[in-house]
Amino acid sequence: MRRALPLGLLLLGAGTLLALVPLSRGADDGEAITRSFTFSSDPEVAVLTITHIGGLSGGRNVYILYGDGRLRQELRTRRGDLRESSEAALSYNETRDFLEVAVAHGLLDTSPEELLAELKHPPAIVDAGTMVVEIHVTSYTRNDEEQGPVSNTLRLTAPRTEHAMNPESTPIAGMAALSEHLSRYRERLGQGGSR
């Protein structure tokens, strides 16, 4: 069971920001896990990308979060052609919180193979949409062990359905939580208009 603690933040200079993530419990041994990370504040660096790929349509809805808090939505066709886009500005705290959802659920620690192994009940919907998450941090520390810069890409079909079928899986819960967290900004993106 995860237990939230107050978060500490530091500005480290050179466009790098540090976020401390709440303590969480390891699923297997009940041991406390601490995680912290830094991310670039560079407006050209994508720190988080979430791509929703439609089932039968194959269309893509891509959300790109840049280090300066700019959130870009791109609607793309099956062939990858850009149909429309919009942008919204997130605060530093909103950007950090978005990344924290991924980090706190262990998405930096989970390989694509481990994520698939978490599926106790395989996907039942063959034409369901797929979610792809790409995360990039400039440094990552887990239980005081520095991992250096970390990038990870995970892919899951029907994350909300999979979470309902595999509720004990922290990484699957993380994929569903990212999708849910993203919904907070959809209205703001809609107000940003097409570009």
N, C-alpha and C positions, 0 to 999 in steps of 0.2 A: 504494500500500500504506500502511495506517495504521500509525503508530508511537506507542505509548503513552508518555507522560511523566508524572511525578508531578503531581498536581493540587493547586492552592492554593485555599483557601477563606477568605472574609472575611465578617464580619457587618457590613452596611452601615447598620444602624439602620432604624427605621420599618418593621420587619417585612419587610425585603428582604434576600435572601441572594444572595451571588455565588458562582458556580461557574466554574472555569476548566476547559475541556474539552481533552483531549489533542490534540496536533498531528495533523493528518491530511493526506494528499496529495490535491491536486485530481486528478480523473480525467483531465482533458484535458491539462494542462500540467506535471504533476508538481510544481507549486508547493506549498509548505507552507501550510496553512490553519490559523489559530488562531481559536478561538471561545470566547467567555465569555458568561455570561448571569446574570441575577438573577431570582429568583422571589419572589413574595409568600409570607409565612408566615401570612397571614390564614386562619383556619379556614373562612371563607365563600367563599374564592376557589378555583375549580377550576383547577389549573395543567395538568392533563392528563386528558383523557377518552378512553377507548378503548371503542368500541361494536362488538360483533360482532353482525351481523344474519344470522340463519339463512337458508339458501337458500330452499327451498320453504316452510318453516314461517313465515318472516318474524319469528319471535321475536327479541327483543333481549336481549343480555347486556351491560350497561353498567357500566364500571369508571370511577369518578371519583376522582381523586387531588387532595386539597385541599392548600393550602400548608402546613398544620400537620402533614401526614403522614397524615391520615385517608384511608384507601382504602375507598370504598363500592362495593359490588356491588349492582346492581339487575337482577332478571330481569323483563322486561316482555313483554307479549303483542304480537302483531302490531299491535293498535290502540294500544299504548302504555300499557296498564293495568299497574300494578305488581303482580306476583305474589308476590315475596319480595325481601328485601334482607338484607345483612349488612355488617359493617364490621370493619376491622382497622386497627391503628395502626402506621405505618412510622416509623422513626427519621429524623432529618434526613438522615443519609448515604444511607439507602435512597431517600428522596424525591429527593434530588439525583441519585443514580445513575440513577433511573428517567428523569428528564428528560434526563440526559446521553446516554442511548441515542438519544433523538430528535435532540438537538442535534448530536451527533458524526456522525450519518448525514445531516446536512444537511436535516432535515425542516423547519427554519425557513426555509431558502433555496429550497425547492422549491414551485412552484405546482402546483395540481391538473393543469393542462395539461402541465407538464413531467413530472409523474409518469406521466401516460398516455403521453407520448412515450418514456419509458424502456422501455415494453413492446415489446420486439423480437418477442416471440411473444405474440400476443393470447390472452386467456383462452379455454381450451378447454372449461371446465366451466360450462355455462349455469346450473345450479342451485346453484353454490357460494356459500358465505357471503361476506359483505362486511365489511371492517373500516374503521371511520371513526376517525381520530385527530384530536383537537383539542388544541392546545398553546398555552399562554398564558404568556409571560414578561414581567417588568416592564422588562427591558432586554436587548439582545442586541448583541454586538460581534463583527464578523467581520473578521479581519486589521486590527485597530485602527480599524475604521470603525464608529462607533456607529450602530445601526439604530433605537434607541428601543425602546418597548414593541412586542412582536411577538406576533401571534396567527396561527395557521394551521390550516386544516382540510384533511385529505387523506383520500381514499377509494380503497380498492383491493379488488377481488374476489380471493379465494383468495390472500392474501399469501405463504403458505409455498410454494404451488405456483408462483406467479409468481417468487418468489426462485430456486427451483430451475431455472426456465426462463430467467431473466434474471439470472444470478449476478453479472454485471459492474455492475449498477445499485446504487449506494450507497443511494438513497432507498428502493428496494424492499427491500433488505437491512434497512434501518432499520425498515420496517413489520413485517417478519418478526421482527426482533430484539425489538421492543416486545412482540409477542405472546408470544414466548418468555420475556422478562423477567417479564411478568405472571404466568406459570405459577409463579414462585417464591412467590407470595403466595396462590395458590388454597387451599392447605391452611389457612393462617392465617384466610382469610375464612370457610372452612367451620366453623372452630372458633368464629367470632364469633357464629354463630347467626342466626336470622331476627329481623327487627325489624318 
